[in-house]
Amino acid sequence: MPIYEYRCRDCGHRFERLVPRAQGEAPACPRCAGRRAERLLSAFAVTGGGRERPAPGPCGSDDCACRRSDDRD
């Protein structure tokens, strides 16, 4: 289930909820119990998730003759 961020149109409170994709109705606000919450666009973190790779060689390839000649210098 994805986590969605909401803002209540009645009181302005921002909150997050785990919501099944099939659920079309916005959850009630935990502060005022209002039913007019709107789903917000949320930013998400992007991580490299792996080992650092060297910059590509002059031709743009990670593993070519020009790259290997640069490594020897």
Secondary structure, 3 states (H helix, E strand, C coil): CCEEEEEECCCCCEEEEECCCCCCCCCCCCCCCCCCEEECCCCCCCCCCCCCCCCCCCCCCCCCHHHHHHHHC
